Amino acid sequence: MACQIIKVNLKKPQKKIIQMAAEIIKKGGLVAFPTETVYGLGANGLDKKAIKKIFKAKRRPQDNPLILHIADLKDLFKLAKKVPKEAQTLVQKFWPGPLTIVLFKRKSIPNEVSANRDTVAIRMPRNKIAQELIKASGVPIAAPSANLAGRPSPTSAKDVFEDLGRETDLILDGGKTKIGIESTVIDLTVKPPLILRPGAISIEELKKFLPNIKLHPFLIGKKLKEKTLKSPGMKYKHYAPKAPLILIQGNLKEKIEKFQNLISFYKKQKKGVGIMVSKETKKFLKNGKVNLILGSQKNLKEIARNLFNALRQFDRKKIDIILCESFPEKEIGFAIMYRLKKAASKIV
């Protein structure tokens, strides 16, 4: 049976609706809710049975850890064994917001959350619906993105319903998410601190407060050696649409030539071709209809906000092949390209 979708006022969440959702969390159920990044699939983060429902609903591998969401800074100290100065500096600057911090966990946190590691990922979302739900539930909420494992993350309640409408007890519809890609995850249990997943907060921003922070080696092409993971998004293919996605790299001239050749090639095969480009690149494409413009190369935040929605639109249109251009790997552009490379079937 499909779950219920209820619209919630983003600025002033209705107390009755929030309380109803919180009761589901308290009873061990699943609630999908918006954050400022993407929609999350939430369960009581201290309830083993409820956490297992998340993995089952998403068809998510058990060794892929979850993030605990909190609404009160005091809870950080309740969940982590030790909160170093670096963590306190970062939370003062970036919380509530799209930053997840990995710390050593306390025994109260089930192994199911942390993939049997001694660490836990914690974040405090900025979205008011998320905040009110966590407060009303009275527990940290474990919440990965509310999609089937491997699929593009959901940025609307409609996206959640498409993937998990029969697996979720309730979906809180707070409209389209503002950022559109997941939080940045950093590991503060190692020295120097490492970025495990690039996200809405860039390494350039983080270096202003942690000058020694580095990218995890696997983010720059090294082989992932860890058998168990500290963060979601590290090991498995993610963000992939149903159609094969070809990522087109190079300078503008090279990209245009590759686009034209591939469009012609697939059209001869009578394939439905979906094209994802920036406003700037669209001007130079001569053959083939440009299906979706993600935004301007000058505004990478706009492109990030539209990325997952575009991939899902192509799924709904039952496109055979998706051609997407690459973007500058600076600031949030690095996070965009990380996701596109993870989703891509081929890079040319």
C-alpha positions as CSV (number, residue, x, y, z in Angstrom):
1,M,0.0,0.0,0.0
2,A,1.3,3.4,-1.0
3,C,2.2,5.8,1.8
4,Q,0.6,9.2,2.5
5,I,2.2,12.5,1.3
6,I,1.5,15.5,3.4
7,K,2.5,19.1,2.4
8,V,4.2,21.0,5.2
9,N,4.9,24.7,5.5
10,L,8.7,25.1,5.1
11,K,8.9,28.3,7.1
12,K,6.3,27.4,9.7
13,P,5.8,23.6,9.9
14,Q,2.4,22.6,11.3
15,K,2.8,21.1,14.7
16,K,0.1,18.5,14.2
17,I,1.8,17.1,11.1
18,I,5.2,17.2,12.7
19,Q,3.9,15.4,15.8
20,M,2.2,12.7,13.7
21,A,5.5,12.1,11.9
22,A,7.4,12.0,15.2
23,E,5.0,9.4,16.5
24,I,5.9,7.2,13.5
25,I,9.6,7.6,14.2
26,K,9.1,6.8,17.9
27,K,7.1,3.6,17.0
28,G,9.9,2.4,14.7
29,G,8.5,3.5,11.4
30,L,10.0,5.3,8.4
31,V,9.4,9.0,7.5
32,A,10.8,10.7,4.5
33,F,11.5,14.4,5.0
34,P,13.2,17.3,3.3
35,T,16.5,18.7,4.3
36,E,18.3,21.7,2.6
37,T,20.4,19.2,0.6
38,V,18.1,16.3,-0.5
39,Y,15.2,14.3,1.0
40,G,16.1,11.8,3.7
41,L,14.6,8.5,4.7
42,G,14.4,8.8,8.5
43,A,14.2,6.3,11.4
44,N,15.0,6.3,15.1
45,G,18.8,6.3,15.1
46,L,19.0,4.3,18.3
47,D,16.5,1.6,17.3
48,K,18.2,-1.4,15.6
49,K,14.9,-2.8,14.1
50,A,14.0,0.6,12.7
51,I,17.4,1.1,11.2
52,K,17.2,-2.3,9.4
53,K,14.0,-1.1,7.8
54,I,16.0,1.7,6.1
55,F,18.4,-0.8,4.5
56,K,15.6,-3.1,3.4
57,A,13.5,-0.2,1.9
58,K,16.4,1.3,0.0
59,R,18.0,-2.1,-0.9
60,R,21.1,-0.7,0.6
61,P,24.2,-2.7,1.4
62,Q,24.7,-3.2,5.1
63,D,28.3,-2.0,5.0
64,N,27.2,1.5,3.8
65,P,26.9,3.6,7.0
66,L,24.2,6.1,7.8
67,I,24.3,9.7,9.0
68,L,22.7,10.6,12.3
69,H,20.8,13.9,12.2
70,I,20.4,16.1,15.3
71,A,18.8,19.4,16.1
72,D,20.6,20.3,19.4
73,L,24.3,20.8,19.7
74,K,24.2,19.0,23.1
75,D,23.4,15.8,21.2
76,L,26.7,15.9,19.5
77,F,28.4,15.4,22.8
78,K,26.0,12.6,23.7
79,L,26.7,10.7,20.5
80,A,30.4,11.2,20.1
81,K,33.1,10.0,22.6
82,K,35.2,13.1,22.1
83,V,34.5,16.3,20.2
84,P,37.8,17.8,19.2
85,K,38.5,21.5,18.9
86,E,38.4,21.2,15.1
87,A,34.8,19.9,15.3
88,Q,33.7,22.7,17.6
89,T,35.2,25.3,15.2
90,L,33.4,23.8,12.2
91,V,30.0,23.4,13.9
92,Q,30.1,27.0,15.0
93,K,30.6,28.1,11.4
94,F,28.6,25.6,9.4
95,W,25.9,24.1,11.6
96,P,23.0,24.0,11.1
97,G,23.9,23.2,7.5
98,P,25.2,20.8,4.9
99,L,28.3,19.5,6.8
100,T,28.6,16.0,8.2
101,I,31.3,15.2,10.7
102,V,32.7,11.7,11.4
103,L,33.8,11.2,15.1
104,F,34.4,8.3,17.4
105,K,31.0,7.0,18.6
106,R,29.6,6.2,22.0
107,K,28.3,2.7,22.8
108,S,24.7,3.8,22.6
109,I,24.9,4.0,18.8
110,P,23.9,0.7,17.1
111,N,26.4,-1.0,14.9
112,E,23.8,-1.0,12.1
113,V,24.2,2.8,11.9
114,S,28.0,2.8,11.6
115,A,28.6,-0.4,9.5
116,N,30.2,-2.0,12.6
117,R,32.9,0.7,12.8
118,D,33.8,2.6,16.0
119,T,32.9,5.9,14.2
120,V,29.7,7.7,13.4
121,A,28.7,10.4,11.0
122,I,26.6,13.3,12.4
123,R,25.0,16.4,11.0
124,M,22.6,19.1,12.0
125,P,20.3,20.0,9.0
126,R,19.3,23.6,8.4
127,N,15.8,22.8,7.0
128,K,13.2,23.8,9.6
129,I,10.9,20.8,8.9
130,A,13.8,18.5,9.5
131,Q,14.7,20.3,12.7
132,E,11.2,20.2,14.1
133,L,10.8,16.5,13.3
134,I,14.1,15.6,15.1
135,K,13.1,17.7,18.1
136,A,9.6,16.2,18.3
137,S,10.9,12.7,17.9
138,G,13.3,13.1,20.8
139,V,16.0,10.9,19.2
140,P,18.7,11.3,16.6
141,I,17.3,10.4,13.2
142,A,19.3,8.1,11.0
143,A,18.6,9.2,7.4
144,P,20.3,8.4,4.2
145,S,18.8,9.9,1.0
146,A,15.3,8.7,0.4
147,N,15.8,6.8,-2.9
148,L,16.6,3.3,-4.0
149,A,20.3,2.5,-3.6
150,G,22.3,3.7,-6.6
151,R,19.6,6.0,-8.0
152,P,19.8,9.8,-8.2
153,S,19.0,11.4,-4.8
154,P,15.5,12.9,-4.4
155,T,15.0,16.6,-4.4
156,S,11.2,16.5,-4.1
157,A,8.5,14.5,-2.5
158,K,7.5,13.2,-5.9
159,D,11.0,11.7,-6.4
160,V,10.7,9.9,-3.0
161,F,7.3,8.5,-3.9
162,E,8.6,7.1,-7.2
163,D,11.3,5.1,-5.5
164,L,9.9,4.4,-2.0
165,G,6.2,5.1,-2.1
166,R,5.4,1.6,-0.9
167,E,8.2,1.3,1.6
168,T,7.7,4.5,3.6
169,D,5.1,5.2,6.2
170,L,4.9,8.9,5.5
171,I,6.4,11.5,3.2
172,L,6.6,15.1,4.4
173,D,6.4,17.4,1.3
174,G,8.4,20.5,1.9
175,G,8.9,21.4,-1.7
176,K,12.0,21.3,-3.8
177,T,15.3,21.2,-1.8
178,K,17.5,24.3,-2.0
179,I,20.9,22.8,-2.5
180,G,20.2,19.7,-4.4
181,I,23.2,17.6,-3.6
182,E,24.2,15.9,-0.3
183,S,26.3,17.2,2.6
184,T,30.0,17.3,2.6
185,V,31.4,14.6,4.9
186,I,34.7,15.1,6.8
187,D,36.6,12.7,9.0
188,L,38.0,14.2,12.2
189,T,39.2,10.8,13.6
190,V,42.4,11.0,11.5
191,K,45.2,13.5,11.1
192,P,45.1,15.4,8.9
193,P,41.3,15.6,8.6
194,L,40.0,14.1,5.4
195,I,37.0,14.9,3.2
196,L,35.3,11.6,2.5
197,R,32.5,12.9,0.4
198,P,32.5,16.3,-1.4
199,G,29.3,18.2,-1.1
200,A,27.7,21.6,-0.7
201,I,30.5,23.0,1.4
202,S,33.7,23.0,-0.6
203,I,37.3,22.2,0.4
204,E,38.1,25.9,-0.3
205,E,35.6,27.0,2.3
206,L,36.8,24.4,4.8
207,K,40.5,25.3,4.4
208,K,39.7,28.7,5.8
209,F,39.1,27.0,9.2
210,L,41.1,23.8,8.8
211,P,44.1,24.7,6.7
212,N,45.5,21.1,6.8
213,I,42.3,19.4,5.6
214,K,42.8,17.1,2.6
215,L,40.8,15.1,0.1
216,H,40.6,11.3,0.8
217,P,43.0,9.7,-1.7
218,F,40.1,7.8,-3.5
219,L,38.6,11.2,-4.4
220,I,41.7,12.0,-6.5
221,G,41.8,8.6,-8.3
222,K,43.5,6.3,-5.8
223,K,42.0,2.9,-5.1
224,L,39.7,2.6,-2.1
225,K,41.5,0.3,0.4
226,E,39.0,0.4,3.3
227,K,37.0,-2.8,3.8
228,T,34.5,-1.0,5.9
229,L,33.4,2.6,5.3
230,K,33.1,5.7,7.5
231,S,30.9,7.6,5.2
232,P,28.1,6.9,2.7
233,G,29.0,7.5,-1.0
234,M,32.5,6.0,-0.9
235,K,32.2,2.5,-2.2
236,Y,29.2,1.9,-4.4
237,K,27.9,3.3,-7.7
238,H,25.5,6.2,-6.8
239,Y,23.3,8.8,-8.4
240,A,22.8,6.8,-11.6
241,P,19.8,7.3,-13.9
242,K,18.2,4.3,-15.7
243,A,19.7,5.2,-19.0
244,P,23.5,5.0,-19.6
245,L,25.1,8.4,-18.9
246,I,28.0,9.5,-21.0
247,L,30.1,12.3,-19.4
248,I,31.8,14.6,-22.0
249,Q,35.0,16.3,-21.0
250,G,37.5,18.7,-22.6
251,N,37.5,22.4,-23.5
252,L,34.5,23.9,-25.1
253,K,35.6,23.1,-28.7
254,E,36.3,19.5,-27.8
255,K,33.0,19.1,-26.0
256,I,31.0,20.5,-28.8
257,E,32.7,18.2,-31.3
258,K,32.0,15.1,-29.1
259,F,28.4,16.1,-28.5
260,Q,27.8,16.5,-32.3
261,N,29.4,13.2,-33.1
262,L,27.6,11.3,-30.4
263,I,24.2,12.9,-31.1
264,S,24.5,11.8,-34.8
265,F,25.7,8.3,-33.9
266,Y,22.8,7.6,-31.5
267,K,20.2,9.2,-33.7
268,K,21.2,6.9,-36.6
269,Q,20.5,4.0,-34.2
270,K,17.1,5.6,-33.5
271,K,18.0,6.0,-29.8
272,G,16.3,8.6,-27.7
273,V,19.1,11.0,-26.7
274,G,18.8,13.2,-23.6
275,I,21.2,16.2,-23.4
276,M,22.3,18.0,-20.2
277,V,24.3,21.2,-20.7
278,S,25.0,24.7,-19.4
279,K,23.5,27.8,-21.0
280,E,26.9,28.6,-22.5
281,T,27.3,25.3,-24.2
282,K,23.7,25.2,-25.6
283,K,24.5,28.1,-27.9
284,F,27.0,26.0,-29.8
285,L,25.0,22.8,-30.3
286,K,23.8,22.8,-33.9
287,N,22.1,19.4,-34.3
288,G,19.8,17.7,-31.8
289,K,17.4,19.2,-29.4
290,V,18.8,20.4,-26.1
291,N,16.6,18.7,-23.5
292,L,17.6,20.2,-20.2
293,I,19.7,23.2,-19.4
294,L,21.2,22.9,-15.9
295,G,22.1,26.5,-15.5
296,S,25.1,28.8,-16.1
297,Q,28.8,27.8,-15.8
298,K,29.0,31.0,-13.8
299,N,26.6,29.7,-11.2
300,L,27.6,26.2,-10.3
301,K,25.2,26.2,-7.3
302,E,22.3,26.5,-9.8
303,I,23.7,23.5,-11.7
304,A,24.0,21.5,-8.4
305,R,20.4,22.3,-7.5
306,N,19.1,21.0,-10.8
307,L,21.4,18.0,-11.3
308,F,19.4,15.1,-9.8
309,N,16.1,16.5,-10.9
310,A,17.3,16.5,-14.5
311,L,18.4,12.9,-14.3
312,R,15.1,11.9,-12.9
313,Q,13.3,13.8,-15.7
314,F,15.1,11.7,-18.3
315,D,14.0,8.6,-16.4
316,R,10.4,9.7,-16.7
317,K,10.8,10.4,-20.4
318,K,12.4,6.9,-20.9
319,I,15.4,8.3,-22.7
320,D,17.8,5.7,-24.1
321,I,21.1,7.6,-23.7
322,I,22.0,10.7,-21.7
323,L,24.9,13.0,-22.8
324,C,26.1,15.4,-20.1
325,E,28.9,17.9,-20.3
326,S,31.6,18.3,-17.6
327,F,31.9,21.3,-15.3
328,P,34.8,23.2,-13.7
329,E,36.1,21.2,-10.7
330,K,36.3,24.1,-8.4
331,E,34.3,24.8,-5.2
332,I,30.9,23.1,-5.5
333,G,31.8,22.0,-9.1
334,F,34.1,19.4,-7.5
335,A,31.1,17.9,-5.8
336,I,29.0,18.0,-9.0
337,M,31.7,16.2,-11.0
338,Y,32.2,13.6,-8.2
339,R,28.5,12.7,-8.6
340,L,28.5,12.7,-12.4
341,K,31.6,10.5,-12.5
342,K,29.9,8.1,-10.1
343,A,26.8,8.0,-12.2
344,A,28.5,7.8,-15.6
345,S,28.6,4.6,-17.6
346,K,31.3,6.1,-19.8
347,I,33.6,9.2,-19.8
348,V,34.8,10.6,-23.1
